[in-house]
Amino acid sequence: MKKRHFATSLGLAVILTGTAFAAGHISEDVTKAMEARQAHMTLYSFNMATLGGMAQDRTPYDAAAATAAANNLAAIANMDQSAYWVEGSDSSVEGSRAKAEIWSNADDYAEKIAALASASTALAAVAGNDLDALKGAFGPVGGSCAACHRAYRVSDN
Amino acid sequence: MKKRHFATSLGLAVILTGTAFAAGHISEDVTKAMEARQAHMTLYSFNMATLGGMAQDRTPYDAAAATAAANNLAAIANMDQSAYWVEGSDSSVEGSRAKAEIWSNADDYAEKIAALASASTALAAVAGNDLDALKGAFGPVGGSCAACHRAYRVSDN
């Protein structure tokens, strides 16, 4: 399959295949990219559940578990995610909740990804100190998740 | 829900809930742990596809893409995976292909996880140099995937 890759200034990769697809039909590459970014989100969610349980006093504070989850979260958030966001994978495709604005507002989208990376790195630095430190640094992480979802994820409703 | 966490010497976490489940019934915690480790594997696969395509001469070598994929792979492989491997999530449960030997041979399992982390860190260090460097370091990564699957994943057949 003939492909051209463009790395934009925004860190988003645009992959154009040499084939035109009928509406609703997506290539295996697009499917794989969607699966990968959804897996990425699942790992955010898994580690956020551990951290959020402690930050919101639903589970006892455990410094080692908090550190592990926060380090994991920071590792994922700092990954290069450019290969996920391929053309033709917005919410017009079944299984995608990605708004088309991800591509049309790519600068802002990249900023929101960077905000999560920054907030989760800051959380990882202090999550093992004590519960107050965890609570203080958890807020900006949750806030950056929410800001991006609000702007770029199609609502459940 | 009452839980007790034991961090074993092998880096595996054993989570016992206070409830006994009927065969086939699994808790939400176990489901979440299985989803997370399968997401983790999806991200291995996604990045390995990029690297393998180049290492096996199916796609042109691209230093930036190779570096991004190898860095991602190393980031994932070096994550703390202890929270994934909860009791009651072996292949007796629907959707799991995890052999019970993961828990009974936990030392060896931990070694196999460490081997992938080590091989993928080594790959990340050289993947952007040139294709020969990528090919040389890719083999041990693929080998460590295969060794662990052979020992600890139920076969498709």
Interface residues (C-beta under 8 A of the other chain):
Chain A: H5 A7 K32 A33 E35 A36 Q38 A39 H40 T42 L43 F46 A49 T50 D62 A64 A65 A68 A69 N71 N72 A75 I76 N78 M79 D80 S82 A83
Chain B: H5 A7 K32 A33 E35 A36 Q38 A39 H40 T42 L43 F46 A49 T50 D62 A64 A65 A68 A69 N71 N72 A75 I76 N78 M79 D80 S82 A83
